[in-house]
Amino acid sequence: MKLSLTQGIATIVITLLGSGVFIVPALSATYSGWASLILWFVMAIMILPVAFVFGKLGIMYPSAGGSATFVKEAFGEKMGFATKLLYLSIIPIGPPVVIITAASYLAGAFGNQYLIEFIFLASAIILILNLMSLTISSNINIAVAVTVITIISTFFTVSLFQNFHINAHEFHIIKTLGIIFWCFVGIEAMSHISHEFKNENDFFKAVVIGIIIVAFMYMAVTFSLLVFNAYGNEDKNLHSLVIVASHIMPYADKIMAIVAFIICIMALNLYVASLTRLATTLNIGFKKALFIIMGIIFVVSVFKFLFDFKIDLLITYSNGVFVLIYFLVSLAALKILKTKTSFFAVISMGIIISILGFDMIYALVSFVVFLIISQIKEKFA
């Protein structure tokens, strides 16, 4: 069965909210206070042109190759193959962040001694979901998306009726925009399932509508955290939504832990689906690709727990890779579509690259290596 527009919107909403909604709004408030609301709006405006070009290219080239296909159509086989490897390089650095986040929420509510068991549980659920039809997990996404939007809307509504003051706060624009970008990572994952829609035009609508909904949801969450002062230090930032929820419902910690776990699982589900479909374009069987990908994610997640290397390092490397992919796709759109929107997408991604600065090193070095591999592959083909 193919995806409907509603399923597509729900999928991108859950993917973009993902693990970010439970930590990034609090970090943005910590870095820039009330000014962070403006910066969320700014980032949404910067991302919209990118969403437009992904949507248009997804209609023109519906393929499991996704962003790599777009780049190949614009710049040739070598660039396309290097982009494909660049996206696959996310496997050991991106998904483990979401797995660890999901497991950490459950562990925080039910016992830290079970963290590895929760990592295994999260991995097993994602594996099972990917062995099922994409439409099944998309139906689950609808229920989860409605639940999350209802919770956030409730938080926002309650916040409006509180007494609050807009206090002066130092703000760090570059740092805040850099962390906010993490919440808009996921558009490229949708491009790998563009061929799975009943109506090809629904892919474009799903991406754009989903981005708009997500932008409002993040701004609503940030507003609630600012009103309830649920930010400011590491402990508050990690439990920001629990603090807000505690003003509204009993057993807030356990309820929000379960909600967070489910959201993270469903968000990562699309990433794994997109990575698996991309891997099949390298002539690897679907199930074999799925088990390899999930094996890598599980092992890296456990290693992170055992050796306690910093999760923000994984986020930094992941951000750089996604920004570079967005930039390459925007350049491809500029060549193929030749529209003003494509031009604005290139400018937006150029600005974000300058914001990340040295954090782009991993992505840039990796891409150069993959270009060399692509050159060697072509030479000996």
C-alpha positions as CSV (number, residue, x, y, z in Angstrom):
1,M,0.0,0.0,0.0
2,K,1.1,3.6,-0.7
3,L,1.2,6.5,1.7
4,S,-1.6,9.1,1.9
5,L,-1.1,12.8,2.4
6,T,-2.1,12.5,6.1
7,Q,0.3,9.7,6.7
8,G,3.1,11.7,5.0
9,I,2.4,14.8,7.1
10,A,2.3,12.7,10.3
11,T,5.6,11.0,9.4
12,I,7.5,14.2,8.8
13,V,6.0,15.9,11.9
14,I,7.1,13.0,14.2
15,T,10.5,12.7,12.4
16,L,11.3,16.4,12.9
17,L,9.9,16.6,16.5
18,G,11.8,13.4,17.3
19,S,14.3,13.6,20.2
20,G,14.7,17.4,19.6
21,V,11.5,18.5,21.2
22,F,12.6,17.3,24.6
23,I,15.9,19.1,24.8
24,V,16.5,21.7,22.0
25,P,13.7,24.2,23.0
26,A,15.2,24.3,26.5
27,L,18.7,24.8,25.2
28,S,17.6,27.6,22.9
29,A,15.8,29.3,25.8
30,T,19.0,28.9,27.9
31,Y,21.2,30.4,25.2
32,S,18.9,33.3,24.1
33,G,15.9,33.6,26.5
34,W,12.8,35.1,24.9
35,A,14.8,36.1,21.8
36,S,14.9,32.4,21.0
37,L,11.3,32.6,19.8
38,I,12.4,34.9,17.1
39,L,15.3,32.6,16.2
40,W,13.0,29.6,15.8
41,F,10.9,31.7,13.4
42,V,14.1,32.8,11.5
43,M,15.3,29.1,11.1
44,A,11.8,28.0,9.9
45,I,12.0,30.7,7.2
46,M,15.5,29.6,6.2
47,I,14.4,26.0,6.0
48,L,11.2,26.5,4.0
49,P,13.0,27.1,0.6
50,V,14.9,23.8,1.3
51,A,11.7,22.0,2.0
52,F,10.3,23.4,-1.3
53,V,13.2,22.1,-3.4
54,F,13.1,18.7,-1.7
55,G,9.4,18.5,-2.4
56,K,9.7,19.5,-6.1
57,L,12.7,17.2,-6.7
58,G,11.0,14.4,-5.0
59,I,8.1,14.7,-7.4
60,M,10.4,14.8,-10.4
61,Y,12.7,12.0,-9.3
62,P,10.7,9.6,-7.0
63,S,13.4,7.1,-6.0
64,A,14.8,5.2,-3.0
65,G,18.1,7.1,-3.8
66,G,16.5,10.3,-2.5
67,S,18.9,13.2,-2.2
68,A,21.7,11.2,-3.9
69,T,19.5,10.8,-7.0
70,F,18.8,14.5,-7.1
71,V,22.6,15.3,-7.0
72,K,23.3,12.6,-9.6
73,E,20.7,14.1,-12.0
74,A,22.3,17.5,-11.7
75,F,26.1,16.8,-11.4
76,G,26.6,13.2,-12.6
77,E,27.2,9.7,-11.3
78,K,30.3,10.4,-9.2
79,M,28.7,13.3,-7.2
80,G,25.6,11.2,-6.8
81,F,27.6,8.2,-5.5
82,A,29.6,10.3,-3.1
83,T,26.4,11.9,-1.7
84,K,24.9,8.4,-1.3
85,L,28.0,7.4,0.8
86,L,27.8,10.7,2.7
87,Y,24.2,10.0,3.8
88,L,25.1,6.4,4.8
89,S,28.0,7.8,6.9
90,I,25.2,9.1,9.2
91,I,24.5,5.5,10.5
92,P,27.1,5.4,13.3
93,I,26.7,9.0,14.4
94,G,23.1,10.2,13.9
95,P,20.7,7.4,14.9
96,P,22.6,6.4,18.1
97,V,21.8,9.9,19.4
98,V,18.0,9.2,19.1
99,I,18.4,5.6,20.5
100,I,20.3,6.9,23.5
101,T,17.8,9.7,24.1
102,A,14.8,7.3,23.9
103,A,16.4,4.9,26.3
104,S,17.6,7.6,28.7
105,Y,14.1,8.9,29.2
106,L,12.8,5.5,30.2
107,A,15.8,4.9,32.4
108,G,15.4,8.3,34.1
109,A,11.8,7.4,35.1
110,F,12.1,3.6,35.7
111,G,15.7,3.1,36.7
112,N,19.1,3.9,35.2
113,Q,20.3,0.4,35.8
114,Y,18.1,-0.7,32.9
115,L,19.6,1.7,30.3
116,I,21.2,-1.0,28.1
117,E,18.0,-3.1,28.3
118,F,16.1,0.0,27.1
119,I,18.6,0.5,24.3
120,F,18.0,-3.1,23.2
121,L,14.2,-2.6,23.5
122,A,14.3,0.5,21.3
123,S,16.5,-1.2,18.7
124,A,14.3,-4.3,18.6
125,I,11.1,-2.2,18.1
126,I,12.6,-0.2,15.2
127,L,13.8,-3.5,13.6
128,I,10.3,-5.0,13.8
129,L,8.7,-1.8,12.5
130,N,11.0,-1.8,9.5
131,L,10.2,-5.4,8.8
132,M,6.5,-4.4,8.5
133,S,4.9,-2.3,5.8
134,L,5.7,1.4,5.8
135,T,2.0,2.2,5.8
136,I,1.6,0.4,9.2
137,S,4.2,2.5,10.9
138,S,2.7,5.6,9.1
139,N,-0.7,4.8,10.7
140,I,1.0,4.7,14.1
141,N,2.7,8.0,13.3
142,I,-0.8,9.6,12.8
143,A,-1.9,8.5,16.3
144,V,1.5,9.6,17.8
145,A,1.4,13.0,16.0
146,V,-2.1,13.8,17.1
147,T,-1.1,12.9,20.7
148,V,2.0,15.0,20.7
149,I,0.3,18.0,19.0
150,T,-2.5,17.7,21.7
151,I,0.0,17.7,24.5
152,I,2.0,20.6,23.2
153,S,-1.2,22.6,22.5
154,T,-2.3,22.0,26.0
155,F,1.0,23.2,27.4
156,F,0.8,26.3,25.3
157,T,-2.8,27.0,26.3
158,V,-2.1,26.6,30.0
159,S,1.0,28.9,29.6
160,L,-1.1,31.7,28.1
161,F,-3.1,31.9,31.3
162,Q,0.0,32.2,33.6
163,N,1.5,35.4,34.9
164,F,4.8,35.8,33.2
165,H,7.3,38.6,32.5
166,I,9.5,39.0,29.5
167,N,12.9,39.5,31.1
168,A,16.1,40.8,29.5
169,H,18.4,37.9,28.7
170,E,21.8,37.8,26.9
171,F,21.5,36.0,23.6
172,H,23.8,34.0,21.5
173,I,22.4,34.1,17.9
174,I,25.0,31.8,16.2
175,K,25.0,29.2,19.0
176,T,21.2,29.2,19.2
177,L,20.6,28.9,15.4
178,G,23.2,26.1,15.3
179,I,21.3,23.9,17.8
180,I,17.9,24.8,16.4
181,F,18.9,23.4,13.0
182,W,19.1,19.9,14.5
183,C,15.3,20.0,14.8
184,F,14.8,20.5,11.1
185,V,17.0,17.5,10.1
186,G,14.8,14.9,8.6
187,I,13.6,16.4,5.3
188,E,16.2,14.4,3.4
189,A,14.9,11.1,5.0
190,M,11.5,11.8,3.5
191,S,13.0,12.1,0.0
192,H,14.0,8.4,0.1
193,I,10.3,7.4,0.4
194,S,9.0,9.9,-2.1
195,H,8.1,7.0,-4.5
196,E,5.9,5.4,-1.8
197,F,3.1,8.0,-2.0
198,K,-0.2,7.3,-3.7
199,N,-0.3,10.7,-5.3
200,E,3.2,12.0,-6.2
201,N,2.1,15.6,-5.6
202,D,1.3,14.7,-2.0
203,F,5.0,14.3,-1.2
204,F,5.5,18.1,-1.8
205,K,2.4,19.0,0.3
206,A,3.5,16.7,3.1
207,V,7.0,18.2,3.4
208,V,5.8,21.8,3.3
209,I,2.8,21.4,5.6
210,G,4.8,19.2,8.0
211,I,7.6,21.9,8.3
212,I,5.0,24.6,9.1
213,I,3.3,22.5,11.7
214,V,6.6,21.5,13.3
215,A,7.8,25.2,13.4
216,F,4.7,26.2,15.3
217,M,5.0,23.3,17.7
218,Y,8.6,24.1,18.5
219,M,7.7,27.8,19.1
220,A,4.8,26.7,21.3
221,V,7.1,24.4,23.4
222,T,9.7,27.1,23.8
223,F,7.1,29.6,24.9
224,S,5.8,27.2,27.6
225,L,9.3,26.6,28.9
226,L,10.0,30.3,29.1
227,V,6.7,30.9,31.0
228,F,7.4,28.1,33.5
229,N,11.1,28.9,33.7
230,A,11.8,25.2,32.8
231,Y,15.3,25.8,31.5
232,G,18.6,27.3,32.5
233,N,20.8,24.4,33.7
234,E,21.6,20.8,32.6
235,D,19.1,19.2,34.9
236,K,16.2,21.6,34.0
237,N,17.0,21.3,30.3
238,L,16.9,17.5,30.3
239,H,13.6,17.5,32.2
240,S,12.0,20.7,30.8
241,L,8.8,19.2,29.5
242,V,8.4,17.1,32.7
243,I,8.6,20.4,34.7
244,V,5.8,21.9,32.6
245,A,3.8,18.7,32.6
246,S,4.0,18.5,36.4
247,H,1.9,21.7,36.6
248,I,-0.9,19.9,34.6
249,M,-0.9,16.2,35.3
250,P,0.1,13.6,38.0
251,Y,2.9,11.1,37.3
252,A,4.3,13.6,34.8
253,D,7.8,12.0,34.8
254,K,6.6,8.5,33.8
255,I,4.0,9.7,31.3
256,M,6.4,12.1,29.6
257,A,9.1,9.4,29.6
258,I,6.9,7.0,27.8
259,V,5.7,9.7,25.3
260,A,9.4,10.7,24.7
261,F,10.4,7.0,24.1
262,I,7.6,6.5,21.6
263,I,8.3,9.8,19.7
264,C,12.0,9.0,19.5
265,I,11.3,5.4,18.2
266,M,8.9,6.6,15.5
267,A,11.3,9.4,14.4
268,L,14.2,7.0,14.1
269,N,12.0,4.6,12.3
270,L,11.9,6.8,9.2
271,Y,15.7,7.3,9.3
272,V,16.3,3.6,9.3
273,A,13.7,3.1,6.5
274,S,15.4,5.7,4.4
275,L,18.9,4.4,5.1
276,T,17.8,0.8,4.3
277,R,16.2,1.9,1.0
278,L,19.3,3.8,0.0
279,A,21.5,0.8,0.9
280,T,19.4,-1.4,-1.5
281,T,20.5,0.9,-4.4
282,L,24.0,-0.5,-3.7
283,N,22.7,-4.0,-4.6
284,I,22.3,-5.1,-0.9
285,G,19.2,-7.0,-0.1
286,F,16.6,-5.2,2.0
287,K,16.7,-7.5,5.1
288,K,20.5,-7.8,5.0
289,A,20.8,-4.0,4.8
290,L,18.3,-3.5,7.7
291,F,20.1,-5.9,10.0
292,I,23.5,-4.4,9.2
293,I,22.2,-0.9,9.9
294,M,20.5,-1.8,13.1
295,G,23.5,-3.8,14.3
296,I,25.8,-0.7,13.8
297,I,23.3,1.6,15.6
298,F,23.0,-0.8,18.5
299,V,26.7,-1.4,18.9
300,V,27.6,2.4,18.8
301,S,24.8,3.2,21.3
302,V,26.1,0.6,23.7
303,F,29.7,1.8,23.2
304,K,28.5,5.3,24.0
305,F,27.0,4.1,27.3
306,L,30.1,2.0,28.2
307,F,32.8,4.5,27.4
308,D,30.7,7.7,28.0
309,F,31.8,9.7,25.0
310,K,29.9,12.9,24.5
311,I,26.6,12.8,22.7
312,D,26.9,16.5,21.6
313,L,29.9,15.4,19.5
314,L,27.7,13.0,17.6
315,I,25.1,15.8,17.1
316,T,27.8,18.1,15.9
317,Y,29.1,15.6,13.3
318,S,25.6,14.7,12.2
319,N,24.6,18.4,11.8
320,G,27.5,19.0,9.5
321,V,26.6,16.0,7.3
322,F,23.0,17.0,7.0
323,V,23.8,20.6,6.2
324,L,26.2,19.5,3.4
325,I,23.5,17.2,2.0
326,Y,20.9,20.0,2.1
327,F,23.4,22.3,0.4
328,L,24.2,19.8,-2.4
329,V,20.5,19.2,-3.0
330,S,19.9,23.0,-3.1
331,L,22.7,23.4,-5.7
332,A,21.1,20.5,-7.6
333,A,17.8,22.2,-7.5
334,L,19.3,25.5,-8.7
335,K,20.6,23.7,-11.8
336,I,17.5,21.6,-12.5
337,L,14.6,23.8,-11.4
338,K,16.3,27.2,-12.0
339,T,13.9,29.0,-9.6
340,K,14.2,31.8,-7.1
341,T,13.3,29.3,-4.4
342,S,16.3,27.2,-5.3
343,F,18.5,30.3,-5.1
344,F,17.2,31.2,-1.6
345,A,17.7,27.5,-0.5
346,V,21.4,27.8,-1.6
347,I,21.8,31.1,0.3
348,S,20.1,29.7,3.4
349,M,22.3,26.6,3.5
350,G,25.4,28.8,2.8
351,I,24.5,30.9,5.9
352,I,24.0,27.8,8.1
353,I,27.4,26.4,6.9
354,S,29.1,29.6,7.9
355,I,27.3,29.4,11.3
356,L,28.6,25.8,11.9
357,G,32.1,26.8,10.8
358,F,34.7,24.2,12.0
359,D,31.9,21.8,12.9
360,M,31.6,21.1,9.1
361,I,35.1,19.5,9.0
362,Y,33.9,15.9,9.5
363,A,31.3,16.3,6.7
364,L,33.7,18.0,4.3
365,V,36.6,15.6,4.8
366,S,34.2,12.6,4.5
367,F,32.7,14.0,1.3
368,V,36.2,14.5,-0.3
369,V,37.1,10.9,0.7
370,F,33.8,9.6,-0.9
371,L,34.5,11.6,-4.1
372,I,37.9,9.9,-4.3
373,I,36.3,6.5,-3.7
374,S,33.7,7.4,-6.4
375,Q,36.5,8.3,-8.8
376,I,38.4,5.0,-8.1
377,K,35.1,3.0,-8.6
378,E,34.5,4.6,-12.0
379,K,38.1,4.0,-13.1
380,F,38.0,0.3,-12.3
381,A,34.3,-0.3,-13.3
